[in-house]
């Protein structure tokens, strides 16, 4: 079995190579080896990852308590902004998308 994340990186890389990529991810955004999508995109030489976005519980389970709103922070693994979509803002604002050409959803 292959997950969508595995397929994108193995067979559909052309979809995310070139443009500045933003990822909407959560703690379950992993490949078959349980590597997080943010790390895979960040470490791939053909992908320009520029921003992370997370719904409830954050991008890597930073906020596990139910119904806890969280604030934007800098991701420890990539040093990219991890924009909260589970706080005062529930959808990416034009400012959040300033450095993004394409959004990839893996939730």
KEKE-3310 file (N, C-alpha, C; in steps of 0.2 Angstrom, whole numbers, plus 5000, padded with zeros to 4 digits):
npx = (5004:5003:5004:4996:5005:5017:5016:5015:5028:5036:5030:5024:5031:5033:5022:5024:5037:5047:5037:5033:5030:5016:5011:4997:4995:4994:4996:4995:5000:5010:5022:5024:5034:5032:5038:5036:5027:5031:5044:5049:5046:5053:5067:5068:5077:5071:5060:5053:5049:5039:5030:5020:5005:4992:4978:4967:4976:4988:5003:5012:5006:5007:4997:4988:4977:4959:4950:4958:4964:4977:4993:5002:5018:5036:5042:5051:5059:5060:5062:5052:5038:5024:5008:4994:4978:4968:4963:4961:4961:4954:4956:4969:4976:4979:4991:4998:4999:5008:5021:5018:5015:5008:4997:4997:4988:4988:4980)
npy = (4994:5011:5028:5043:5054:5047:5044:5056:5061:5051:5049:5060:5071:5082:5091:5098:5103:5117:5128:5139:5131:5128:5119:5111:5103:5090:5080:5067:5068:5059:5048:5031:5027:5034:5046:5064:5075:5088:5087:5079:5086:5098:5093:5089:5091:5096:5103:5118:5122:5134:5138:5132:5126:5123:5114:5110:5104:5107:5106:5096:5089:5098:5104:5095:5095:5095:5106:5117:5132:5138:5147:5155:5149:5146:5132:5120:5110:5114:5128:5136:5147:5141:5142:5145:5138:5136:5145:5162:5164:5155:5151:5152:5168:5182:5188:5177:5169:5175:5171:5159:5148:5137:5127:5112:5099:5088:5080)
npz = (5000:4996:5002:4999:5000:4998:4985:4979:4981:4974:4961:4956:4957:4949:4951:4963:4961:4959:4961:4975:4990:5001:5015:5021:5036:5048:5063:5058:5045:5037:5029:5023:5031:5043:5042:5044:5033:5032:5035:5025:5013:5016:5016:5003:4988:4977:4980:4986:5000:5009:5019:5033:5038:5050:5056:5070:5084:5080:5069:5072:5083:5093:5101:5110:5118:5118:5108:5110:5106:5095:5093:5080:5076:5075:5067:5074:5067:5054:5054:5048:5047:5056:5053:5062:5060:5068:5078:5081:5067:5054:5041:5028:5027:5016:5019:5025:5014:5006:5002:4995:4982:4978:4987:4997:5003:5017:5027)
capx = (5000:5006:5000:4996:5012:5022:5015:5017:5036:5038:5027:5020:5035:5032:5016:5027:5044:5047:5033:5034:5025:5014:5008:4992:4997:4993:5001:4994:5003:5016:5022:5023:5039:5030:5041:5031:5027:5035:5051:5050:5046:5059:5073:5069:5081:5067:5054:5054:5044:5040:5026:5016:4998:4990:4972:4967:4981:4995:5006:5015:5003:5009:4992:4984:4970:4953:4947:4963:4966:4985:4995:5007:5025:5041:5043:5058:5062:5062:5062:5047:5032:5018:5002:4988:4971:4964:4963:4957:4960:4952:4959:4975:4975:4983:4998:5001:5000:5012:5027:5016:5012:5003:4995:4997:4984:4989:4977)
capy = (5000:5018:5033:5049:5057:5043:5044:5063:5061:5046:5049:5066:5077:5088:5095:5102:5106:5124:5134:5140:5127:5129:5113:5111:5097:5088:5075:5061:5069:5055:5043:5024:5026:5038:5053:5069:5078:5094:5086:5076:5092:5102:5090:5087:5096:5099:5107:5125:5123:5141:5139:5127:5128:5118:5115:5108:5100:5109:5102:5090:5088:5103:5106:5089:5095:5096:5113:5122:5136:5139:5153:5154:5148:5144:5125:5118:5106:5118:5135:5140:5149:5136:5146:5142:5138:5134:5151:5168:5164:5148:5150:5156:5175:5184:5189:5170:5166:5179:5167:5153:5148:5131:5123:5105:5097:5081:5080)
capz = (5000:4996:5004:4994:5001:4995:4978:4976:4980:4970:4954:4954:4960:4945:4954:4968:4960:4956:4964:4982:4992:5008:5017:5027:5038:5055:5066:5054:5039:5037:5024:5026:5037:5048:5042:5043:5027:5033:5035:5018:5008:5018:5015:4996:4985:4971:4983:4989:5005:5012:5025:5036:5041:5054:5060:5077:5087:5077:5064:5075:5089:5099:5106:5110:5122:5114:5108:5112:5100:5096:5090:5075:5079:5071:5067:5076:5062:5047:5055:5044:5050:5056:5054:5065:5056:5073:5082:5078:5060:5052:5034:5027:5025:5010:5022:5026:5008:5002:4999:4993:4975:4978:4994:4997:5009:5019:5033)
cpx = (5004:5001:5001:5003:5017:5022:5017:5025:5039:5036:5025:5024:5034:5026:5019:5034:5043:5043:5035:5028:5023:5011:5003:4993:4994:4997:5000:4997:5010:5016:5022:5028:5038:5035:5036:5032:5031:5042:5053:5051:5052:5066:5074:5072:5076:5061:5056:5048:5045:5036:5022:5010:4995:4983:4972:4973:4988:4997:5009:5013:5005:5004:4987:4977:4965:4951:4952:4965:4974:4987:5001:5014:5030:5042:5050:5062:5064:5063:5057:5042:5027:5012:4997:4982:4966:4965:4959:4956:4959:4954:4965:4973:4980:4990:5001:5003:5005:5018:5025:5013:5007:5003:4994:4993:4986:4986:4973)
cpy = (5006:5023:5039:5053:5054:5044:5051:5063:5056:5047:5055:5072:5083:5093:5100:5105:5112:5129:5134:5136:5128:5122:5114:5104:5096:5083:5069:5062:5066:5050:5036:5022:5030:5045:5058:5073:5084:5093:5083:5082:5097:5100:5088:5092:5099:5103:5113:5126:5130:5142:5133:5130:5122:5119:5113:5104:5102:5105:5096:5088:5092:5104:5100:5090:5097:5103:5118:5126:5137:5144:5151:5153:5147:5137:5124:5114:5110:5125:5139:5142:5143:5140:5142:5143:5136:5139:5156:5167:5156:5146:5154:5163:5177:5185:5182:5167:5170:5176:5160:5153:5142:5128:5116:5103:5090:5081:5073)
cpz = (5000:4998:4999:4994:4998:4987:4975:4976:4976:4962:4952:4957:4956:4947:4959:4967:4956:4960:4972:4985:4999:5009:5022:5029:5046:5057:5062:5047:5038:5031:5027:5031:5043:5048:5040:5036:5027:5032:5028:5013:5010:5016:5007:4992:4979:4974:4987:4994:5009:5018:5026:5038:5044:5057:5067:5079:5084:5072:5066:5082:5095:5104:5106:5114:5117:5114:5110:5106:5101:5091:5085:5078:5074:5072:5069:5071:5056:5048:5051:5049:5050:5058:5057:5061:5062:5079:5080:5071:5058:5045:5033:5024:5019:5013:5023:5019:5003:4999:4997:4986:4975:4985:4993:5004:5010:5026:5034)
residu = (UNK:UNK:UNK:UNK:UNK:UNK:UNK:UNK:UNK:UNK:UNK:UNK:UNK:UNK:UNK:UNK:UNK:UNK:UNK:UNK:UNK:UNK:UNK:UNK:UNK:UNK:UNK:UNK:UNK:UNK:UNK:UNK:UNK:UNK:UNK:UNK:UNK:UNK:UNK:UNK:UNK:UNK:UNK:UNK:UNK:UNK:UNK:UNK:UNK:UNK:UNK:UNK:UNK:UNK:UNK:UNK:UNK:UNK:UNK:UNK:UNK:UNK:UNK:UNK:UNK:UNK:UNK:UNK:UNK:UNK:UNK:UNK:UNK:UNK:UNK:UNK:UNK:UNK:UNK:UNK:UNK:UNK:UNK:UNK:UNK:UNK:UNK:UNK:UNK:UNK:UNK:UNK:UNK:UNK:UNK:UNK:UNK:UNK:UNK:UNK:UNK:UNK:UNK:UNK:UNK:UNK:UNK)
# end
